[in-house]
Amino acid sequence: MKLTLCELEEQLMGSSDLPNAADIEIAAVRIDSRLVKKGDVFFCIEGDNFDGHNFAQQALDAGAVAVVVSQFMPELAGRPTIMVRDTVQALGRVGAYWRMKSNARMIAVTGSAGKTTVKEMLAHVLSASGSVHKNFMNLNNQLGLPLSMLEATGEETYWVMELGISLPHDMGELGPIAQPDMAIVHNIGPAHLEGLGSLENVAVQKSSLFKYIRPEGKALCCKDHELLWSAANEITAPVPFSSQDENAQYYSTLLHTLPDGSGRFLLKAGDETTEVVLPTCGEHFAENSAAVTCAAHQLGMPLTEIAAQLATVELPKQRFHCHTHGEWTLIDDSYNANPLSMNRAIDTAKRIADERPLVLVLGDMLELGEEAGCAHCDLGEKIASVKPDATFYFGRHYAEVASKTNGSTLVPVNKPDEFLNGIHELGLSNAVVLFKGSRSCRMENYFHALSHEINGESGGNKA
């Protein structure tokens, strides 16, 4: 980031009052006072459990050249303070200003499941044709997006940013900050229904990203989701990609599952096709691969180069990461869960297991609002259809899941030790074990417990 304090003031207040502001270059923008160093600007953000205004003095003492506040703070009289109505909106305005100054091509990614994976895959592919900046993991909201953008030098070729929404107004706030040159909506599913209300509204809100594309920019949309495709076409004529229609301009499909859990995929761009091995055999990664192929090809990369880059991609942690421990395969997909991603993860774990035992370690799917009960009953039906050797379940929706498992072994657990005791009783030695649930369920704790047990790090070596 190369902004002066004068520029920041002018964006937030319309003028500059601080002494020598035009000569002060901001080192970084911070919202955590513990990270503030000399030359930074500190934005006082009010959260549910904290208020950044309580740390304004600490930030100034640490070397901040200014603090941005939304409260009158007489104790800071004589210190460099910028008063705004809303510090979150102010942060977004600064991010949007920095976006306007940069010559980087902004690619914005959104969807209900797999945003981070698509973003990471695309950033890796594009790194073969230019420098790339991306948001770290899923820092994709009204704080994470502008902070991620402000960390860029502005000299990069591409910015690849994911945008996450959970409420109807979210995209209307994120879109003007991102101002994408290319926008990708790669799927929709029943996620964040507590805030968005219905799958139809998810489609409307996700596709509304296309309203904020810069002139001459491109909209890319998966045509496999009927509601999404219809909503997108109400706004623009998007470039289609698919994992179901082999006649689509951009297409990908899983060809073979390999013994280590990886998969061989077909990629298509126009009249060209090629094959590539990816570090998972999930059919939903065909959707991700089609999105990435479409975006990179539209940005000028040849298909052969796209495939070569995809062959070396590494998946983000806790996003269907397969770990092999002897004859065990542990799948850490614990970062989050909604009905779309849960079904896809279970199907893929079943495919990897093949004739080996399959164990599911699942947690609640949250933020589903009135649909939560039905969604967890559907999960029970999914478990019944897959017929795993056992399912261990953590969360308050156990009863709904259990009501539809049709006799399939479903064991409630409240902590990792209970799960370990249960899996010991199964007497397995070569199982495939999937760990998945919403973020607050912390299903990675169950993954780590079994991983440590198998590796002998907790006194055992048996599982």
C-alpha angles and dihedrals in degrees: 000000000000108000130135124223087244091058091049092050092048092051092050103034107017092242142041124249105160115103116259090357092147090061096048115091113201113237097198143333115244137186095179112073090204089067097048116122135173112302097022129125116225121211113204103224121189112218135176092264104023144033119214090207087075088064101043093103091048090052093051091048088052091058106272111161090213143352124222112219139175096198132070105254111184090178087070094057110145093017122109103271131163116200119209135166096240123013094202092054089044090055089052092051091053090048091051091049091052089048090056092051096050123085093207118121108244118218112188120198128196138161141130098263132022101016092139093047093051091046092050093045093049094046090052093049094047092049086078091065103036147337115302135202121191138173114266111257106311103339087141109132135088089292102033097047099055092038090053092049092048090055090064121098091224090233095091122116094224139020112200110193132172119215120207124196133184103161132052095250096049100090090045087060099039098043096063090049094051099039089185127211086203128021124194126195105183103176148338131220141158096292127137090008088151087072104022097043105211143017089253090058091046087058092048094047096044094047091048086080085081090068090069099052114125119247110285089017123133134240118210120192138174108242094200094083106071097199092048094047091049093048092047093052090054087066106032145337101270127200104252128226128178147184092197107042109067089190093061117114089244118031141160134181138174111254104177140003112226125213094252093056095261121121140219111230135191117227124197129189114173108308095343127092135181139164131239138179114232126191093253138043096216112138088216088065086068086065090049092046092049090052093049093045091050093049097045093044091049087052090056106265117137117239094244091057092046090053092047091054094045089054089065099041120128118209119234117261117272090017103110093308110175115214120189117208109175105297092345123097114198116191114203106199092144102126097094144328143211129162094270096050093039094056092046093049093050092048091050094047088052090051092051092047094051102159095354122097115275123210123184121205105188140173135195122294105228139196092044097123116197090354093064096095095048092043092055092046087054088051089055090053090049091053090049091052094048094046100208118190087248141344123212113200132198122188148055094282093068092112094055092048093046092051091068106033091097096217098320111143107266117174122189115222132182101186139017094258090061090052092049091051090051097049090047088058090056090064094216125161107176108030132148108230123194121200116195140147142121118301097259091055090069093211089171086078088065091047093051092046093057093039091054091045093053092047093049094245093131099044097277136086101185117072 
